[in-house]
Amino acid sequence: MVDVIVIGGGSAGCVAASTYARAGASVLIIEAGPTFAPSTTESWPTDLTNARRMPIGPESPYIDPISARTTGDQHVVATRGRVLGGSGAVNGAYFVRAPLSDFDTWPQDLWNRDTVTRYYNCIETDHDFGRLDHHGSTGPVPVTRAITAPVAQAFLQAGIASGHRHLDDLNAPTAGDGIGAVPSNVRHGRRISMAEAYLSPVADKITIRGRSQVARLLFDGDTVLGVTGRDDDGTFVVHADRVVLAAGAVRTPNLLLHSGIGPAGTLRRVGIPVRQHLPGVGVGVADHPEITIDYQPRRAPDDRGTPLQVVLHSGPIEIRPYTASFDRLIPGLSPMLPAIGVAHMTPDARGTIDVVSDDPFSAPNVEHRYGETEEDRTALSRGIDLATDILRASGLASDIHVPAGIGATTPLGGSLHTMGTARMGFDDDPLAVVDLTGRVRGARGLSVVDASMFPAPVSRGPHATVVMAAQRLVDAAISSH
């Protein structure tokens, strides 16, 4: 028996566990992937700390590969982190804040611009701009910027020469459109995951259970009692006063559904007893669809530094000049050409996450429906034109493989930025799954703190916002008790 169970040791889970532990609660993190002692971060595998590489290849022991339908009948394997630290331990260390205007559609009681800024500040130590009022200088997450790769340097100069505003600080409240260095959770070349940033200082106050998969939540009436699951030793049961879901925006709704919380018709179809009819679980799935422009480089690649050091924001589009080909950035991939990514950061398309059986360990059915609307396709087409023009001006490419155009069946990839699968909202919102502090409707003692609860998608990569929001939610939960 513990005070708090945190399901998922990713970024949101690490924030939640640390904050509850600091408040005096006994905390257990249950993580499906491998774990490492937070008190010995210097001995962690270099795969997880080397900011130049992303260990998400097909043979990686740190991923949760889930097949997802993207466009038409196209399926891709979407990989997420399954390790202590989650996706934030294996990604490109992009730590860009969402524009404050994104939060105007969030419930203003807890999520107005001033509050959001204060919480962004409290999670960071910005080594470039920490002296400014709109940044933090004492938080657990180091934020740095460095443009060291020739690709990034050339693309930045070409973007500026093409008339795009040079942004010194993409995390400034007034950043807007322009091109600049990517803020990263990196210090001295080391990717600082939230496991290191948040758990290391409280390592002696938290219990971590790795390689353990939660099957279902346990209830007494409408009150959560704990969880049941399996590990290498068999089935386990753990009881707690509070259960915090931080399994990510795919696994969190999947766990809710297998626990009988979700659309009643969906649950009955696969034989799961209905505990709470919440039609919003697994609907409204958002991501940032991306298409890449391959090119033949004029010079041999030099991938020093992080995988993405510069981005250009232009309206709904984010252009990503990756510092090298993906096979150099992601161990285990076949050789390929370097590429520029073009991502739609405010797409209209929404997908679903559904269960296919009553087996809690079966993979969910994930559909993204990228490029479903003409508006999304038009925006991506304009982004391709913009990226191609800057790439030509940069002198990086001897040959550019420009996509033929964006149609309803054009293969599109995602950014692995899944959001909004168990969204937050007021009591009169029929699709709201959690309230303004993340508490699941009709389930006492159960809350959600990861990107599942985003009431509307953010228009930047979500990592910094996940950390900020988790801190805000847990602080609100603790203060309400």
C-alpha positions in Angstrom: 0.0 0.0 0.0 1.3 3.4 -1.0 -0.1 6.9 -1.0 0.3 7.5 -4.8 0.9 5.2 -7.7 2.2 6.9 -10.9 1.6 4.8 -14.0 4.3 5.6 -16.5 7.8 6.9 -15.8 7.9 9.3 -18.7 8.2 13.1 -18.4 4.8 13.7 -16.9 5.2 10.8 -14.5 8.6 11.9 -13.3 7.2 15.4 -12.5 4.2 13.9 -10.7 6.2 11.5 -8.7 8.8 14.0 -7.6 6.2 16.6 -6.6 4.1 14.2 -4.6 7.3 12.8 -2.9 8.4 16.3 -2.0 4.9 16.9 -0.4 5.5 13.9 1.9 3.6 11.1 0.0 4.9 7.6 -0.5 5.2 7.2 -4.2 5.5 4.1 -6.5 6.3 4.6 -10.2 5.2 1.6 -12.4 7.1 1.7 -15.7 6.7 -0.8 -18.5 10.2 -0.4 -19.8 13.7 -0.7 -18.2 14.6 1.6 -15.3 17.8 2.8 -13.9 18.6 4.2 -10.4 17.9 8.0 -10.5 20.7 8.4 -7.9 23.3 7.0 -10.4 22.6 9.0 -13.5 26.3 9.2 -14.5 26.3 5.4 -15.1 23.1 5.4 -17.2 23.5 3.9 -20.8 25.0 6.5 -23.1 22.2 5.7 -25.6 19.9 7.6 -23.3 22.2 10.5 -22.5 23.9 11.2 -25.8 22.0 14.2 -27.2 23.4 13.5 -30.7 21.4 10.3 -31.1 17.8 9.1 -30.7 17.7 5.4 -29.7 14.3 4.7 -31.3 15.4 2.3 -34.0 13.7 -1.1 -34.5 16.1 -3.0 -32.2 16.0 -0.4 -29.4 15.1 -1.8 -26.0 13.7 1.6 -25.0 10.7 1.9 -27.3 7.0 1.1 -27.4 6.2 0.4 -31.1 2.5 0.8 -32.0 1.1 0.5 -35.5 -1.0 3.5 -36.5 -3.0 4.3 -39.6 -2.0 7.7 -41.0 -3.4 8.4 -44.5 -5.8 6.2 -46.4 -4.7 2.6 -45.8 -1.1 3.5 -44.9 0.2 2.3 -41.6 3.3 3.3 -39.8 5.0 2.1 -36.6 4.9 5.0 -34.2 7.6 4.6 -31.6 7.4 6.1 -28.1 9.8 5.9 -25.3 9.3 2.9 -23.0 12.0 3.5 -20.4 12.4 5.6 -17.3 12.2 9.1 -18.7 9.8 8.1 -21.5 10.0 9.7 -24.9 11.9 12.6 -23.3 14.8 10.2 -22.7 15.1 9.1 -26.4 13.9 12.1 -28.5 15.8 15.0 -30.1 15.7 17.2 -26.9 13.4 19.8 -28.5 12.1 21.9 -25.6 10.1 24.7 -27.2 7.3 26.4 -25.4 3.9 26.6 -27.0 2.8 30.1 -27.9 0.7 31.7 -25.2 -2.2 32.2 -27.6 -2.5 28.4 -27.7 -3.8 28.5 -24.1 -6.6 30.9 -24.9 -8.8 27.9 -25.7 -7.8 26.1 -22.4 -10.0 26.7 -19.3 -8.8 30.1 -18.0 -9.4 29.4 -14.3 -6.1 27.5 -14.1 -4.6 28.0 -17.5 -4.5 31.7 -18.3 -1.4 33.2 -19.9 0.1 34.5 -16.7 -0.2 31.2 -14.9 1.2 29.2 -17.9 4.2 31.6 -18.1 4.9 31.2 -14.4 4.8 27.4 -14.7 7.0 27.4 -17.8 9.5 29.5 -15.8 9.4 27.3 -12.7 10.4 24.1 -14.6 13.5 25.6 -16.3 16.9 26.9 -15.8 17.5 28.8 -19.0 21.2 29.2 -19.4 20.8 31.9 -22.1 17.9 34.0 -21.0 17.3 33.0 -17.4 17.8 36.6 -16.2 14.7 37.7 -18.1 11.3 37.9 -16.4 9.7 35.5 -18.8 12.3 32.8 -18.2 13.4 30.7 -15.2 16.8 30.4 -13.6 16.2 27.9 -10.7 14.1 25.1 -12.2 15.2 21.5 -12.7 15.3 21.4 -16.5 18.4 23.0 -18.1 17.6 24.8 -21.4 20.3 25.7 -23.9 20.7 26.6 -27.5 23.6 25.7 -29.8 23.9 25.9 -33.6 27.0 23.7 -34.4 26.0 21.6 -37.4 26.8 23.0 -40.9 23.3 22.1 -42.1 21.7 24.2 -39.3 24.0 27.1 -39.9 23.4 27.2 -43.6 19.7 26.9 -43.3 19.5 29.6 -40.7 21.4 32.1 -42.9 19.4 31.2 -46.0 16.2 31.7 -44.0 17.2 35.1 -42.8 18.4 36.1 -46.3 15.0 35.0 -47.6 13.3 37.6 -45.4 12.3 35.5 -42.4 12.7 37.2 -39.0 15.7 36.0 -36.9 14.4 34.9 -33.5 17.0 34.9 -30.7 14.6 33.1 -28.4 11.9 30.8 -29.7 10.5 30.6 -26.1 10.0 34.3 -25.8 6.3 35.3 -25.4 6.5 37.5 -28.5 8.4 34.9 -30.6 5.8 34.3 -33.3 6.9 33.5 -36.9 10.6 33.4 -37.7 13.7 31.3 -37.6 16.0 30.6 -34.8 17.9 28.2 -32.5 15.9 25.3 -30.9 15.8 25.4 -27.1 16.9 22.0 -25.9 17.0 20.1 -22.6 20.7 19.5 -23.0 23.7 20.4 -20.9 27.3 19.8 -22.1 26.1 17.5 -24.8 24.0 15.4 -22.4 20.2 14.9 -22.9 18.7 15.6 -19.5 15.5 13.6 -19.3 12.9 14.4 -16.7 14.0 11.2 -14.9 17.3 12.9 -14.3 16.0 16.4 -13.7 13.1 15.5 -11.4 13.8 12.1 -9.8 17.5 12.3 -9.0 17.0 14.9 -6.1 14.3 12.7 -4.5 15.6 9.3 -5.4 15.5 8.1 -1.8 11.8 9.0 -1.5 10.4 7.1 -4.5 10.1 3.4 -5.3 10.4 2.5 -9.0 9.1 -0.7 -10.4 10.4 -1.4 -14.0 9.4 -3.8 -16.7 5.9 -3.9 -15.2 2.8 -3.5 -17.3 -0.5 -2.4 -15.7 -3.5 -4.2 -17.0 -6.4 -2.5 -15.3 -7.4 -0.1 -12.5 -9.0 -1.5 -9.4 -12.1 0.1 -7.9 -14.5 0.0 -5.0 -17.6 1.6 -6.3 -16.4 4.9 -7.9 -13.2 5.0 -5.9 -9.9 3.8 -7.3 -8.1 1.3 -5.1 -5.0 0.5 -7.1 -3.9 -1.5 -10.1 -3.3 -5.0 -11.3 -0.7 -6.0 -13.9 2.1 -8.3 -14.8 5.9 -8.4 -14.7 8.6 -11.0 -15.1 7.4 -12.8 -11.9 3.7 -12.9 -12.9 0.6 -11.0 -11.8 0.8 -8.2 -9.3 -1.6 -6.1 -7.4 -0.8 -2.8 -5.7 -3.1 -0.6 -3.7 -3.0 3.2 -3.2 -5.0 6.1 -2.1 -4.4 7.9 -5.5 -3.5 6.7 -9.0 -2.0 9.1 -11.5 -2.1 8.2 -15.2 1.0 9.3 -17.0 1.4 6.4 -19.5 1.3 8.8 -22.5 -1.4 9.9 -24.9 -1.8 6.4 -26.4 -1.4 4.1 -23.4 -3.4 6.3 -20.9 -6.7 6.1 -22.9 -6.0 2.5 -23.6 -5.8 1.8 -19.9 -8.9 3.8 -19.2 -10.8 1.8 -21.8 -9.7 -1.6 -20.5 -10.7 -0.4 -17.0 -14.3 0.2 -18.2 -14.0 4.0 -18.6 -14.9 5.3 -22.0 -17.6 5.1 -24.7 -20.1 2.5 -23.5 -20.8 1.2 -27.0 -17.1 0.7 -27.7 -16.6 -1.2 -24.4 -19.6 -3.4 -24.8 -18.5 -4.3 -28.4 -15.4 -6.0 -27.1 -16.9 -7.4 -23.9 -15.4 -4.9 -21.4 -17.9 -4.1 -18.5 -18.8 -0.4 -18.5 -17.8 1.3 -15.3 -18.1 4.9 -16.4 -19.5 6.1 -19.8 -17.1 8.8 -20.9 -17.5 9.2 -24.7 -14.4 11.5 -24.9 -11.9 8.7 -24.1 -9.8 8.0 -27.2 -11.4 10.6 -29.5 -10.0 13.9 -30.9 -6.5 12.5 -31.3 -4.2 15.2 -32.5 -0.6 15.1 -33.8 1.6 17.2 -36.1 1.6 15.5 -39.5 5.0 15.7 -41.3 6.3 15.2 -44.8 10.0 15.1 -45.5 12.0 16.5 -48.5 15.0 14.3 -49.2 18.1 15.9 -50.8 21.5 14.9 -52.1 24.0 16.8 -50.0 26.9 18.7 -51.7 29.2 17.9 -48.8 29.6 15.0 -46.4 27.3 15.3 -43.4 28.6 16.7 -40.2 26.1 15.9 -37.5 27.7 17.5 -34.5 25.3 18.5 -31.8 21.6 17.7 -31.4 19.5 16.3 -34.3 17.4 19.5 -34.7 19.2 22.8 -34.0 17.1 25.3 -36.0 13.5 25.6 -36.9 11.4 28.0 -39.0 7.9 28.8 -38.0 5.6 30.3 -40.7 1.9 30.4 -39.9 0.8 26.8 -39.3 4.1 25.3 -40.6 7.2 24.3 -38.8 10.2 23.5 -41.0 12.9 21.2 -39.6 16.3 21.0 -41.2 17.6 17.8 -39.5 21.4 17.9 -39.1 21.9 14.6 -40.8 20.1 11.6 -42.4 17.9 9.6 -40.0 20.1 6.6 -40.2 22.9 8.6 -38.7 20.6 10.1 -36.0 18.7 6.8 -35.2 20.9 3.7 -34.8 19.6 0.7 -36.6 18.0 2.3 -39.7 19.0 1.6 -43.3 21.0 4.2 -45.1 19.0 7.1 -46.4 19.4 10.7 -47.7 19.3 13.7 -45.3 15.9 15.4 -45.2 14.1 18.6 -44.3 10.9 18.1 -42.3 7.7 20.0 -43.1 5.1 19.7 -40.3 1.6 21.1 -39.9 1.4 22.4 -36.3 -2.4 23.3 -36.3 -4.1 20.6 -38.4 -7.8 20.2 -38.5 -7.6 16.4 -38.8 -8.4 14.4 -35.6 -8.1 10.7 -35.1 -9.2 8.0 -32.7 -7.8 5.4 -30.3 -9.9 2.3 -29.9 -9.6 -1.1 -28.2 -9.7 -4.3 -30.4 -10.4 -6.9 -27.6 -10.8 -7.2 -23.9 -7.2 -8.3 -23.6 -5.6 -5.4 -21.7 -2.2 -6.3 -23.2 -3.4 -6.1 -26.8 -2.2 -3.1 -28.8 -4.8 -0.4 -29.4 -6.1 0.6 -32.8 -4.7 4.1 -33.5 -6.0 6.2 -36.5 -4.6 9.7 -37.2 -6.3 10.5 -40.5 -3.5 12.9 -41.6 -4.3 15.0 -44.6 -8.0 14.3 -44.4 -9.0 17.9 -45.0 -8.2 20.1 -48.0 -7.0 22.9 -45.6 -4.4 20.6 -44.1 -3.2 19.4 -47.5 -2.9 23.0 -48.8 -0.9 24.1 -45.8 1.5 21.3 -46.2 1.9 22.0 -49.9 2.8 25.6 -49.1 5.2 24.4 -46.5 7.0 22.2 -49.1 7.4 25.1 -51.4 8.8 27.3 -48.7 11.2 24.6 -47.4 12.4 23.9 -51.0 13.1 27.5 -51.7 15.2 27.9 -48.6 17.0 24.6 -49.1 17.9 25.7 -52.7 19.1 29.1 -51.4 21.2 27.4 -48.7 23.5 25.7 -51.1 23.3 22.5 -49.1 21.8 20.3 -51.9 23.0 19.2 -55.3 19.6 17.6 -55.9 16.3 17.9 -54.2 13.6 15.2 -54.2 10.5 17.4 -54.0 7.3 15.6 -53.2 4.8 15.7 -56.1 2.1 17.2 -54.1 -0.2 16.5 -51.2 -3.3 14.5 -52.0 -5.9 12.7 -49.9 -3.8 9.5 -50.1 -0.3 11.0 -50.0 1.8 9.1 -47.4 2.4 11.4 -44.4 4.3 10.7 -41.3 3.7 12.0 -37.8 5.8 13.9 -35.3 5.0 11.5 -32.5 3.2 14.4 -30.7 0.0 12.6 -29.8 -2.3 14.8 -27.7 -5.8 15.2 -26.5 -7.0 11.6 -26.1 -8.6 12.2 -22.6 -9.2 15.9 -22.7 -9.8 18.4 -19.9 -12.9 20.4 -19.8 -15.8 21.8 -17.8 -18.7 19.7 -16.5 -21.0 20.8 -19.4 -18.5 19.4 -22.0 -19.8 16.0 -23.0 -16.4 14.9 -24.3 -14.4 16.1 -21.3 -12.7 13.2 -19.6 -11.0 15.1 -16.8 -11.7 18.3 -14.9 -9.5 21.4 -14.7 -7.1 19.7 -12.2 -6.9 16.4 -14.2 -9.3 14.4 -12.1 -11.2 11.7 -14.1 -14.9 12.2 -14.1 -16.8 9.6 -12.0 -13.6 8.1 -10.6 -12.4 9.3 -7.2 -8.7 9.3 -6.6 -7.8 8.9 -10.3 -6.2 11.6 -12.4 -4.4 12.2 -15.7 -1.3 14.4 -16.0 0.2 13.6 -19.5 -0.6 15.0 -22.9 -3.8 13.0 -23.0 -5.5 15.8 -21.0 -4.7 18.7 -23.4 -8.1 20.2 -24.2 -6.7 21.6 -27.5 -3.4 20.7 -29.2 -0.5 23.0 -28.9 1.3 24.3 -32.0 4.8 23.4 -31.0 6.3 20.0 -30.0 4.6 19.2 -26.7 7.5 18.1 -24.4 8.0 21.4 -22.6 4.2 21.8 -22.3 3.8 18.3 -20.9 6.3 19.1 -18.2 4.7 22.5 -17.4 1.2 21.1 -17.4 2.1 18.1 -15.2 3.6 20.5 -12.6 0.5 22.7 -12.7 -1.9 19.8 -12.3 -0.1 18.1 -9.4 0.4 21.4 -7.6 -3.4 22.0 -8.0 -4.2 18.5 -6.8 -2.0 18.8 -3.7 -3.3 22.3 -2.8 -6.9 21.1 -3.1 -6.2 18.5 -0.4 
